Amino acid sequence: MPAELIDGAAIAREIRAEVAREVHRLAQRRIVPGLTVVLVGDDPASAVYVRSKGKATEEAGMRSVTIRLPATASQAELLSCVDALNADPSVHGILVQMPLPKQIDTVAIVRRVRPEKDVDGFHPVNVGKNLIGERDGFVPCTPAGVQELLVRSGVQTRGAECVIVGRSNIVGKPMMALMVQNAAGANATVTVCHSATRDLAAHTRRADILIVAAGRPRMVMGDMIRPGAVVIDVGINRIDDASAKSGYRLVGDVDFESAREVASKITPVPGGVGPMTIALLLRNTARAAEQLA
C-alpha cells in the first residue's frame, strides 16, 4: 500500500491559525508583532520568497516591512541597517535574506542581529540554546517545522532510529539537536550522514525516521529505505522537464515514486516541509514580540 502523505500545507495552516489567535491576544495588550526582512540584491528566487513571507505575516495580523538594498551594498551599510533594526522597539523579528552578495561576510551579519530578534535561529546564542535544550531561544524554522510535522502526524519519536542526511547549519545540525533532546517529539537515537559517509544506504535502511536535507535531487531511492519508515524530504530542486509548461519541475532529495511504495508516511515536494518554514517563522516572530514586551 502506498505511503500516507503528510500534508505540510494543511498542518502549516493549523499553525498559522494558532499564530493569528496569539497575535489577536497580543493586540489586546497593544502589542503588534513586527517582522522586518532585509533583501540585498535582486535574486529572483529570494524576491519571491520574501514576498511570500510578507504576505503571510500580514495575514497573521503582524506588521511586515521589507527593506531592499542594492546588490552593491557594502558590509558596513548592511551592518548599519541591522543596528537600526536592533534598536527599533517596533521590530521584534529581523530576517536577513540569504544568500548575500560575495562582498558581505554572512557570519558577521548573522552575529550582529540581536539574539532576541533572531527569528531565523541562526545566531550562535540561539544555536547553543537549541543544542543544550533551553526553550527560550529560537530554533531555525525548517527543522522546527519538520518536528511539528512528525508530532502532528502522530509519529512516535521516542526511542526511534532517526537518520538525517545532510549536516548544514540551517537544517541538518539543528535537526540533530532537536531530535536528540529529552523532550516531546524527540528522544530519538540520531545518526547524521554527510558527503564523507561510507555506504549511505546502510545507514538510511536502519531509519525509523529518515530526514533528507542534502540538496541533491532524488539521491535517496526506495531501495535505500526501510519498509514502514517515515520519510521527511526537506529538499526542493528544480530539474528540466520538457513536458512541463514551465520547462522544469520541482523534486525533492528523495525519489518520491519509489519511496512511497516502501515508506509508511512521506512528505511530498512541493507541499510538504516548505509551507512549514514560513509558519514557524510567524510563530517565532509572535513569540519574540511576547518576550520583548
C-alpha positions in Angstrom: 0.0 0.0 0.0 1.4 3.4 -0.9 2.6 5.6 2.0 0.3 8.0 3.7 1.0 11.6 2.6 2.0 14.1 5.3 0.2 17.2 4.3 2.5 20.0 5.2 0.3 22.7 3.7 -2.7 21.6 5.9 -0.5 21.4 9.1 1.0 24.8 8.2 -2.5 26.3 8.0 -3.2 25.0 11.5 -0.1 26.6 12.9 -0.8 29.9 11.1 -4.3 29.9 12.6 -2.8 29.4 16.0 -0.4 32.2 15.5 -3.2 34.5 14.3 -5.0 33.8 17.6 -1.9 34.6 19.6 -1.4 37.9 17.6 -5.0 38.8 18.5 -4.3 38.1 22.1 -1.2 40.3 22.0 -3.3 43.1 20.3 -5.4 43.2 23.5 -2.1 44.4 25.2 -1.5 46.8 22.3 1.4 44.7 21.0 1.7 44.3 17.3 4.5 41.8 16.3 6.7 43.3 13.7 8.9 41.4 11.2 11.4 43.1 9.0 13.1 41.3 6.2 16.2 42.8 4.6 16.8 41.8 1.0 20.1 42.6 -0.6 20.2 42.5 -4.4 17.7 41.2 -6.9 17.9 37.4 -6.8 14.5 36.3 -8.3 14.1 33.3 -6.0 14.8 35.4 -2.9 12.4 38.1 -4.0 9.6 35.6 -4.4 10.3 34.1 -1.0 10.4 37.5 0.6 7.0 38.4 -0.9 5.5 35.2 0.4 6.9 35.9 3.9 5.4 39.4 3.8 2.0 38.3 2.7 1.9 35.5 5.4 3.0 38.0 8.1 0.2 40.5 7.2 -2.4 37.7 7.0 -1.5 36.8 10.6 -2.1 40.3 11.7 1.5 41.3 12.1 3.4 44.3 10.8 5.5 43.4 7.8 8.4 45.6 6.4 10.8 44.8 3.7 14.0 46.7 3.3 15.7 46.4 -0.1 19.3 47.2 -0.6 21.2 47.1 -3.9 23.5 44.2 -4.8 26.4 46.7 -4.5 25.6 47.4 -0.8 28.7 47.3 1.4 29.0 45.3 4.6 29.1 48.5 6.6 25.8 49.6 5.1 24.1 46.3 5.9 25.5 46.3 9.4 24.2 49.8 9.9 20.8 48.7 8.7 20.8 45.7 11.2 21.9 48.0 14.0 19.0 50.3 13.4 16.5 47.4 13.4 18.1 46.0 16.6 17.4 49.4 18.3 13.8 49.8 16.9 11.2 48.7 19.5 8.6 48.1 16.9 10.7 45.4 15.2 10.5 42.1 17.0 11.9 39.9 14.3 14.8 40.5 11.9 15.5 38.3 8.9 18.3 39.0 6.6 17.5 37.0 3.4 20.3 34.7 2.3 22.3 34.3 0.1 24.2 37.6 0.4 26.4 39.1 -2.2 30.1 37.9 -2.1 31.4 41.2 -0.7 29.4 40.7 2.5 30.6 38.4 5.4 27.4 36.3 6.1 28.7 35.2 9.5 29.3 38.8 10.6 25.8 39.7 9.7 24.2 36.7 11.5 26.2 37.6 14.6 25.1 41.2 14.5 21.4 40.5 14.8 20.2 40.6 18.4 19.6 37.0 19.6 16.2 38.1 21.0 15.2 39.3 17.4 16.9 36.4 15.6 13.7 34.6 14.5 15.7 32.6 11.9 17.5 31.0 14.8 21.0 31.3 13.3 22.8 33.4 15.9 25.3 31.4 17.9 23.4 32.2 21.1 20.3 30.5 19.7 22.3 27.7 18.2 23.8 27.0 21.6 20.4 27.1 23.4 19.0 24.7 20.9 21.9 22.3 21.5 21.6 22.3 25.3 17.8 22.2 25.2 16.9 25.6 26.5 13.5 26.6 25.3 13.7 30.4 25.4 15.8 30.7 22.2 14.7 30.4 18.6 15.1 27.2 16.6 15.7 27.5 12.8 12.3 27.4 11.1 12.8 24.4 8.8 13.9 21.9 11.4 11.3 23.2 13.8 8.7 22.7 11.1 9.9 19.1 10.5 9.5 18.3 14.2 5.9 19.7 14.1 5.1 17.5 11.1 6.3 14.5 13.0 4.3 15.4 16.2 1.1 16.4 14.4 1.2 13.3 12.2 1.3 11.0 15.2 4.8 9.7 14.5 6.4 8.1 17.6 9.8 9.6 18.0 10.8 8.3 21.4 13.4 5.6 21.0 13.2 5.8 17.2 16.2 5.4 15.0 16.4 8.8 13.3 18.8 9.2 10.4 19.4 12.7 9.0 21.1 13.1 5.6 22.8 16.5 5.5 24.8 18.4 8.0 24.1 22.1 7.1 23.8 24.7 9.8 20.4 25.5 8.5 18.8 22.1 8.7 21.0 19.0 9.5 22.8 20.1 12.6 19.8 21.9 14.3 17.6 19.0 13.4 20.0 16.6 15.1 20.0 18.9 18.2 16.2 18.9 18.3 15.7 15.2 17.9 18.2 14.1 20.5 16.7 16.2 23.3 14.9 14.6 26.2 11.6 16.2 25.2 8.3 15.6 23.5 8.7 15.0 19.8 12.3 14.0 20.3 14.1 11.4 22.4 15.3 9.7 19.2 18.6 7.9 18.6 20.2 10.2 15.9 22.6 9.4 13.1 23.8 12.3 10.9 25.1 11.3 7.4 27.0 13.6 5.0 29.3 13.7 2.0 32.0 11.7 3.7 29.7 8.9 5.0 30.6 5.5 3.8 27.8 3.3 2.5 24.9 5.8 2.9 22.3 3.2 2.2 23.4 1.0 5.1 22.5 3.9 7.4 19.3 5.0 5.7 17.9 1.4 5.8 18.2 1.5 9.6 16.0 4.5 10.0 12.5 4.5 11.5 12.5 8.2 10.7 14.5 9.4 7.7 15.0 13.1 7.2 16.8 14.1 4.0 18.2 17.6 3.5 21.2 17.1 1.2 20.3 19.4 -1.7 20.7 16.7 -4.3 17.7 15.7 -6.4 16.3 12.2 -5.9 19.5 11.0 -4.2 17.6 8.6 -1.9 15.8 5.8 -3.7 13.1 3.5 -2.5 15.6 0.6 -2.0 17.5 2.7 0.5 14.5 3.0 2.8 13.4 0.5 5.5 9.9 -0.7 4.9 7.5 1.2 7.1 9.8 4.1 7.7 8.6 7.7 7.9 10.3 9.8 5.3 10.7 13.6 5.6 12.0 15.2 2.3 13.4 18.7 3.0 14.9 19.1 -0.4 13.5 21.2 -3.2 15.3 21.1 -6.5 14.4 22.4 -10.0 15.1 19.9 -12.8 14.4 20.2 -16.5 11.2 18.7 -17.8 10.2 19.4 -21.4 6.7 18.1 -20.7 6.0 20.8 -18.2 4.7 24.2 -19.3 7.4 26.0 -17.4 10.1 23.7 -18.8 11.0 22.4 -15.4 9.5 20.8 -12.3 10.3 20.6 -8.6 11.5 17.4 -7.0 12.9 16.5 -3.6 16.1 14.8 -2.4 14.1 11.6 -2.2 12.8 9.7 -5.3 9.1 10.1 -4.4 7.6 7.4 -6.6 9.9 4.6 -5.4 9.9 5.8 -1.8 6.2 6.0 -1.4 5.9 2.2 -2.2 8.1 1.4 0.8 7.5 4.1 3.5 4.6 4.3 5.9 4.4 8.1 5.7 6.1 10.6 3.4 6.1 14.3 2.7 5.5 15.4 -0.9 7.6 18.0 -2.8 6.2 20.6 -3.0 3.5 20.8 -0.3 5.4 19.0 2.5 8.1 20.8 4.5 8.1 24.0 2.5 4.9 25.6 3.9 6.0 24.8 7.4 9.1 27.0 7.2 7.0 30.2 6.9 4.5 29.0 9.5 7.3 28.5 12.1 8.8 31.9 11.2 5.5 33.5 12.1 5.3 31.6 15.3 8.9 32.7 16.2 8.0 36.3 15.5 4.9 36.2 17.7 7.0 34.7 20.5 9.7 37.3 20.1 7.1 40.1 20.5 5.8 38.4 23.7 9.3 38.0 25.1 10.4 41.6 24.2 7.2 43.2 25.5 
